[in-house]
Amino acid sequence: MTPESSAPEAPLPPGIAERRTHPHLRAIFEDAYLIVEPILSSSVSSTSHFIRIAVHDAYPDLPQQDISMLCGALERVYRERRKIAK
């Protein structure tokens, strides 16, 4: 699934290799987004710290590297979705 859509993705055409390498993060992305969206939409200036805490609390078994990648993607998609909504 793409971060912008909850519809399943179409299979890749023959001869095209899958470039994405973190399917376990893609699987939890939308749920994590729902958890951190209120933090990102708040007026708090340093949301990065708070979303890392929220993601770690929700997914305590994720390694720090995965938390970092997921939080970066969550912030990026939040900014993109905000631009589209305007």
N, CA, C and O atoms as a GROMACS GRO file, in nm:
protein
  344
    1MET      N    1   0.083  -0.119   0.000
    1MET     CA    2   0.000   0.000   0.000
    1MET      C    3   0.087   0.124   0.000
    1MET      O    4   0.193   0.126   0.062
    2THR      N    5   0.044   0.224  -0.067
    2THR     CA    6   0.117   0.350  -0.067
    2THR      C    7   0.075   0.431   0.053
    2THR      O    8  -0.036   0.412   0.104
    3PRO      N    9   0.160   0.522   0.100
    3PRO     CA   10   0.121   0.604   0.213
    3PRO      C   11   0.000   0.691   0.183
    3PRO      O   12  -0.073   0.727   0.276
    4GLU      N   13  -0.024   0.726   0.057
    4GLU     CA   14  -0.136   0.812   0.023
    4GLU      C   15  -0.267   0.737   0.006
    4GLU      O   16  -0.373   0.800   0.001
    5SER      N   17  -0.263   0.606  -0.004
    5SER     CA   18  -0.382   0.530  -0.036
    5SER      C   19  -0.386   0.402   0.045
    5SER      O   20  -0.283   0.342   0.074
    6SER      N   21  -0.507   0.361   0.082
    6SER     CA   22  -0.519   0.235   0.154
    6SER      C   23  -0.559   0.122   0.059
    6SER      O   24  -0.582   0.009   0.103
    7ALA      N   25  -0.568   0.150  -0.071
    7ALA     CA   26  -0.598   0.046  -0.169
    7ALA      C   27  -0.474  -0.039  -0.193
    7ALA      O   28  -0.362   0.012  -0.190
    8PRO      N   29  -0.493  -0.170  -0.217
    8PRO     CA   30  -0.376  -0.255  -0.243
    8PRO      C   31  -0.306  -0.213  -0.371
    8PRO      O   32  -0.368  -0.163  -0.465
    9GLU      N   33  -0.176  -0.233  -0.373
    9GLU     CA   34  -0.096  -0.196  -0.489
    9GLU      C   35  -0.110  -0.301  -0.598
    9GLU      O   36  -0.129  -0.420  -0.571
   10ALA      N   37  -0.102  -0.255  -0.721
   10ALA     CA   38  -0.104  -0.347  -0.835
   10ALA      C   39   0.030  -0.420  -0.840
   10ALA      O   40   0.133  -0.364  -0.802
   11PRO      N   41   0.030  -0.544  -0.888
   11PRO     CA   42   0.157  -0.616  -0.900
   11PRO      C   43   0.248  -0.546  -1.001
   11PRO      O   44   0.202  -0.480  -1.094
   12LEU      N   45   0.377  -0.562  -0.979
   12LEU     CA   46   0.475  -0.500  -1.069
   12LEU      C   47   0.475  -0.571  -1.204
   12LEU      O   48   0.454  -0.692  -1.211
   13PRO      N   49   0.498  -0.497  -1.311
   13PRO     CA   50   0.507  -0.560  -1.443
   13PRO      C   51   0.626  -0.655  -1.449
   13PRO      O   52   0.722  -0.639  -1.373
   14PRO      N   53   0.620  -0.754  -1.537
   14PRO     CA   54   0.733  -0.847  -1.550
   14PRO      C   55   0.862  -0.772  -1.583
   14PRO      O   56   0.862  -0.679  -1.664
   15GLY      N   57   0.970  -0.814  -1.522
   15GLY     CA   58   1.100  -0.754  -1.548
   15GLY      C   59   1.131  -0.633  -1.461
   15GLY      O   60   1.241  -0.580  -1.468
   16ILE      N   61   1.035  -0.588  -1.379
   16ILE     CA   62   1.057  -0.474  -1.289
   16ILE      C   63   1.081  -0.529  -1.149
   16ILE      O   64   0.997  -0.602  -1.095
   17ALA      N   65   1.194  -0.495  -1.091
   17ALA     CA   66   1.229  -0.544  -0.957
   17ALA      C   67   1.172  -0.451  -0.851
   17ALA      O   68   1.164  -0.329  -0.870
   18GLU      N   69   1.132  -0.508  -0.740
   18GLU     CA   70   1.084  -0.430  -0.625
   18GLU      C   71   1.204  -0.361  -0.562
   18GLU      O   72   1.301  -0.427  -0.525
   19ARG      N   73   1.198  -0.228  -0.549
   19ARG     CA   74   1.309  -0.152  -0.492
   19ARG      C   75   1.294  -0.132  -0.342
   19ARG      O   76   1.392  -0.113  -0.271
   20ARG      N   77   1.173  -0.136  -0.295
   20ARG     CA   78   1.150  -0.110  -0.152
   20ARG      C   79   1.202  -0.228  -0.071
   20ARG      O   80   1.179  -0.344  -0.106
   21THR      N   81   1.270  -0.196   0.038
   21THR     CA   82   1.338  -0.302   0.112
   21THR      C   83   1.290  -0.318   0.256
   21THR      O   84   1.348  -0.396   0.332
   22HIS      N   85   1.188  -0.246   0.296
   22HIS     CA   86   1.141  -0.253   0.434
   22HIS      C   87   0.990  -0.281   0.440
   22HIS      O   88   0.914  -0.196   0.486
   23PRO      N   89   0.947  -0.398   0.394
   23PRO     CA   90   0.803  -0.426   0.392
   23PRO      C   91   0.740  -0.428   0.531
   23PRO      O   92   0.621  -0.400   0.545
   24HIS      N   93   0.818  -0.461   0.633
   24HIS     CA   94   0.764  -0.462   0.769
   24HIS      C   95   0.726  -0.320   0.814
   24HIS      O   96   0.632  -0.303   0.892
   25LEU      N   97   0.798  -0.219   0.767
   25LEU     CA   98   0.763  -0.080   0.800
   25LEU      C   99   0.644  -0.034   0.718
   25LEU      O  100   0.558   0.040   0.767
   26ARG      N  101   0.637  -0.076   0.593
   26ARG     CA  102   0.523  -0.041   0.508
   26ARG      C  103   0.395  -0.100   0.567
   26ARG      O  104   0.289  -0.038   0.557
   27ALA      N  105   0.405  -0.218   0.627
   27ALA     CA  106   0.287  -0.285   0.682
   27ALA      C  107   0.227  -0.208   0.800
   27ALA      O  108   0.106  -0.214   0.823
   28ILE      N  109   0.310  -0.137   0.875
   28ILE     CA  110   0.259  -0.065   0.993
   28ILE      C  111   0.246   0.085   0.969
   28ILE      O  112   0.206   0.158   1.059
   29PHE      N  113   0.280   0.132   0.850
   29PHE     CA  114   0.288   0.276   0.823
   29PHE      C  115   0.157   0.348   0.854
   29PHE      O  116   0.158   0.446   0.929
   30GLU      N  117   0.046   0.303   0.799
   30GLU     CA  118  -0.081   0.375   0.816
   30GLU      C  119  -0.125   0.377   0.962
   30GLU      O  120  -0.177   0.478   1.010
   31ASP      N  121  -0.105   0.266   1.034
   31ASP     CA  122  -0.140   0.265   1.176
   31ASP      C  123  -0.051   0.361   1.254
   31ASP      O  124  -0.099   0.433   1.342
   32ALA      N  125   0.077   0.363   1.222
   32ALA     CA  126   0.169   0.456   1.288
   32ALA      C  127   0.132   0.600   1.255
   32ALA      O  128   0.141   0.688   1.340
   33TYR      N  129   0.089   0.624   1.131
   33TYR     CA  130   0.049   0.759   1.090
   33TYR      C  131  -0.069   0.807   1.174
   33TYR      O  132  -0.072   0.922   1.218
   34LEU      N  133  -0.166   0.719   1.197
   34LEU     CA  134  -0.281   0.756   1.280
   34LEU      C  135  -0.240   0.790   1.422
   34LEU      O  136  -0.301   0.875   1.487
   35ILE      N  137  -0.136   0.724   1.471
   35ILE     CA  138  -0.087   0.751   1.606
   35ILE      C  139  -0.019   0.887   1.615
   35ILE      O  140  -0.040   0.960   1.711
   36VAL      N  141   0.063   0.921   1.515
   36VAL     CA  142   0.144   1.043   1.525
   36VAL      C  143   0.081   1.165   1.459
   36VAL      O  144   0.129   1.277   1.480
   37GLU      N  145  -0.025   1.148   1.381
   37GLU     CA  146  -0.086   1.263   1.313
   37GLU      C  147  -0.128   1.373   1.410
   37GLU      O  148  -0.107   1.490   1.379
   38PRO      N  149  -0.188   1.341   1.526
   38PRO     CA  150  -0.221   1.450   1.619
   38PRO      C  151  -0.098   1.526   1.669
   38PRO      O  152  -0.105   1.646   1.694
   39ILE      N  153   0.013   1.457   1.683
   39ILE     CA  154   0.136   1.523   1.727
   39ILE      C  155   0.188   1.614   1.617
   39ILE      O  156   0.227   1.728   1.642
   40LEU      N  157   0.188   1.563   1.494
   40LEU     CA  158   0.238   1.642   1.382
   40LEU      C  159   0.150   1.764   1.354
   40LEU      O  160   0.201   1.868   1.312
   41SER      N  161   0.021   1.753   1.379
   41SER     CA  162  -0.068   1.866   1.351
   41SER      C  163  -0.076   1.965   1.466
   41SER      O  164  -0.140   2.070   1.454
   42SER      N  165  -0.011   1.934   1.578
   42SER     CA  166  -0.011   2.027   1.691
   42SER      C  167   0.085   2.142   1.664
   42SER      O  168   0.161   2.140   1.567
   43SER      N  169   0.081   2.241   1.748
   43SER     CA  170   0.168   2.358   1.730
   43SER      C  171   0.301   2.344   1.804
   43SER      O  172   0.376   2.441   1.816
   44VAL      N  173   0.330   2.225   1.853
   44VAL     CA  174   0.456   2.200   1.923
   44VAL      C  175   0.570   2.213   1.822
   44VAL      O  176   0.561   2.162   1.710
   45SER      N  177   0.677   2.282   1.862
   45SER     CA  178   0.784   2.311   1.766
   45SER      C  179   0.876   2.192   1.738
   45SER      O  180   0.925   2.178   1.626
   46SER      N  181   0.899   2.106   1.834
   46SER     CA  182   0.992   1.993   1.812
   46SER      C  183   0.915   1.862   1.813
   46SER      O  184   0.925   1.784   1.908
   47THR      N  185   0.840   1.837   1.707
   47THR     CA  186   0.758   1.716   1.701
   47THR      C  187   0.841   1.589   1.680
   47THR      O  188   0.796   1.481   1.717
   48SER      N  189   0.959   1.600   1.621
   48SER     CA  190   1.039   1.481   1.591
   48SER      C  191   1.063   1.396   1.715
   48SER      O  192   1.050   1.274   1.711
   49HIS      N  193   1.097   1.460   1.824
   49HIS     CA  194   1.123   1.388   1.948
   49HIS      C  195   0.998   1.316   1.996
   49HIS      O  196   1.004   1.199   2.036
   50PHE      N  197   0.885   1.384   1.992
   50PHE     CA  198   0.761   1.326   2.043
   50PHE      C  199   0.709   1.213   1.954
   50PHE      O  200   0.654   1.115   2.005
   51ILE      N  201   0.727   1.224   1.823
   51ILE     CA  202   0.678   1.114   1.740
   51ILE      C  203   0.767   0.991   1.755
   51ILE      O  204   0.719   0.878   1.744
   52ARG      N  205   0.895   1.011   1.780
   52ARG     CA  206   0.983   0.896   1.807
   52ARG      C  207   0.939   0.823   1.934
   52ARG      O  208   0.938   0.700   1.938
   53ILE      N  209   0.904   0.898   2.035
   53ILE     CA  210   0.856   0.837   2.159
   53ILE      C  211   0.726   0.761   2.134
   53ILE      O  212   0.710   0.648   2.180
   54ALA      N  213   0.633   0.824   2.061
   54ALA     CA  214   0.504   0.760   2.033
   54ALA      C  215   0.522   0.632   1.951
   54ALA      O  216   0.458   0.531   1.979
   55VAL      N  217   0.609   0.637   1.852
   55VAL     CA  218   0.633   0.518   1.768
   55VAL      C  219   0.701   0.409   1.851
   55VAL      O  220   0.666   0.292   1.840
   56HIS      N  221   0.797   0.447   1.932
   56HIS     CA  222   0.865   0.347   2.017
   56HIS      C  223   0.768   0.284   2.115
   56HIS      O  224   0.772   0.163   2.137
   57ASP      N  225   0.680   0.364   2.173
   57ASP     CA  226   0.582   0.310   2.267
   57ASP      C  227   0.484   0.215   2.197
   57ASP      O  228   0.445   0.113   2.254
   58ALA      N  229   0.445   0.250   2.075
   58ALA     CA  230   0.349   0.167   2.001
   58ALA      C  231   0.414   0.040   1.946
   58ALA      O  232   0.348  -0.064   1.935
   59TYR      N  233   0.541   0.049   1.911
   59TYR     CA  234   0.613  -0.064   1.850
   59TYR      C  235   0.746  -0.085   1.923
   59TYR      O  236   0.852  -0.056   1.868
   60PRO      N  237   0.741  -0.135   2.046
   60PRO     CA  238   0.864  -0.146   2.127
   60PRO      C  239   0.968  -0.243   2.071
   60PRO      O  240   1.085  -0.236   2.108
   61ASP      N  241   0.927  -0.334   1.984
   61ASP     CA  242   1.022  -0.431   1.929
   61ASP      C  243   1.098  -0.379   1.807
   61ASP      O  244   1.189  -0.445   1.758
   62LEU      N  245   1.060  -0.261   1.757
   62LEU     CA  246   1.131  -0.206   1.640
   62LEU      C  247   1.269  -0.156   1.680
   62LEU      O  248   1.283  -0.087   1.781
   63PRO      N  249   1.371  -0.190   1.603
   63PRO     CA  250   1.505  -0.136   1.630
   63PRO      C  251   1.506   0.016   1.608
   63PRO      O  252   1.423   0.070   1.535
   64GLN      N  253   1.601   0.083   1.671
   64GLN     CA  254   1.611   0.229   1.660
   64GLN      C  255   1.626   0.275   1.515
   64GLN      O  256   1.572   0.379   1.477
   65GLN      N  257   1.698   0.200   1.435
   65GLN     CA  258   1.715   0.237   1.295
   65GLN      C  259   1.581   0.237   1.222
   65GLN      O  260   1.554   0.327   1.142
   66ASP      N  261   1.497   0.138   1.248
   66ASP     CA  262   1.365   0.132   1.186
   66ASP      C  263   1.276   0.245   1.236
   66ASP      O  264   1.200   0.303   1.159
   67ILE      N  265   1.285   0.275   1.365
   67ILE     CA  266   1.206   0.386   1.420
   67ILE      C  267   1.246   0.516   1.352
   67ILE      O  268   1.161   0.597   1.317
   68SER      N  269   1.374   0.534   1.333
   68SER     CA  270   1.423   0.655   1.267
   68SER      C  271   1.372   0.665   1.123
   68SER      O  272   1.325   0.771   1.082
   69MET      N  273   1.381   0.556   1.047
   69MET     CA  274   1.332   0.556   0.909
   69MET      C  275   1.182   0.580   0.904
   69MET      O  276   1.134   0.658   0.821
   70LEU      N  277   1.108   0.513   0.992
   70LEU     CA  278   0.963   0.526   0.993
   70LEU      C  279   0.922   0.668   1.029
   70LEU      O  280   0.832   0.725   0.967
   71CYS      N  281   0.986   0.727   1.129
   71CYS     CA  282   0.952   0.863   1.170
   71CYS      C  283   0.983   0.964   1.060
   71CYS      O  284   0.906   1.057   1.038
   72GLY      N  285   1.093   0.946   0.992
   72GLY     CA  286   1.125   1.034   0.880
   72GLY      C  287   1.020   1.026   0.770
   72GLY      O  288   0.978   1.127   0.715
   73ALA      N  289   0.977   0.904   0.740
   73ALA     CA  290   0.874   0.885   0.638
   73ALA      C  291   0.740   0.942   0.684
   73ALA      O  292   0.667   1.001   0.604
   74LEU      N  293   0.707   0.925   0.811
   74LEU     CA  294   0.582   0.978   0.863
   74LEU      C  295   0.578   1.131   0.852
   74LEU      O  296   0.477   1.188   0.812
   75GLU      N  297   0.688   1.196   0.888
   75GLU     CA  298   0.694   1.342   0.878
   75GLU      C  299   0.685   1.387   0.732
   75GLU      O  300   0.615   1.484   0.701
   76ARG      N  301   0.754   1.319   0.645
   76ARG     CA  302   0.753   1.356   0.503
   76ARG      C  303   0.613   1.340   0.442
   76ARG      O  304   0.566   1.428   0.370
   77VAL      N  305   0.548   1.229   0.471
   77VAL     CA  306   0.414   1.206   0.417
   77VAL      C  307   0.314   1.304   0.477
   77VAL      O  308   0.223   1.349   0.408
   78TYR      N  309   0.330   1.337   0.604
   78TYR     CA  310   0.240   1.436   0.665
   78TYR      C  311   0.251   1.569   0.590
   78TYR      O  312   0.149   1.631   0.558
   79ARG      N  313   0.374   1.613   0.562
   79ARG     CA  314   0.392   1.739   0.488
   79ARG      C  315   0.331   1.730   0.348
   79ARG      O  316   0.268   1.825   0.302
   80GLU      N  317   0.349   1.617   0.280
   80GLU     CA  318   0.294   1.600   0.146
   80GLU      C  319   0.141   1.600   0.148
   80GLU      O  320   0.078   1.663   0.064
   81ARG      N  321   0.083   1.530   0.244
   81ARG     CA  322  -0.063   1.525   0.254
   81ARG      C  323  -0.121   1.662   0.289
   81ARG      O  324  -0.229   1.697   0.243
   82ARG      N  325  -0.048   1.738   0.368
   82ARG     CA  326  -0.095   1.874   0.402
   82ARG      C  327  -0.096   1.963   0.280
   82ARG      O  328  -0.188   2.043   0.262
   83LYS      N  329   0.007   1.950   0.195
   83LYS     CA  330   0.011   2.029   0.071
   83LYS      C  331  -0.106   1.995  -0.020
   83LYS      O  332  -0.168   2.084  -0.079
   84ILE      N  333  -0.137   1.867  -0.031
   84ILE     CA  334  -0.246   1.822  -0.118
   84ILE      C  335  -0.380   1.872  -0.064
   84ILE      O  336  -0.468   1.909  -0.142
   85ALA      N  337  -0.396   1.873   0.068
   85ALA     CA  338  -0.523   1.913   0.129
   85ALA      C  339  -0.551   2.062   0.115
   85ALA      O  340  -0.666   2.105   0.123
   86LYS      N  341  -0.447   2.141   0.094
   86LYS     CA  342  -0.467   2.287   0.085
   86LYS      C  343  -0.526   2.330  -0.044
   86LYS      O  344  -0.548   2.449  -0.065
   0.00000   0.00000   0.00000
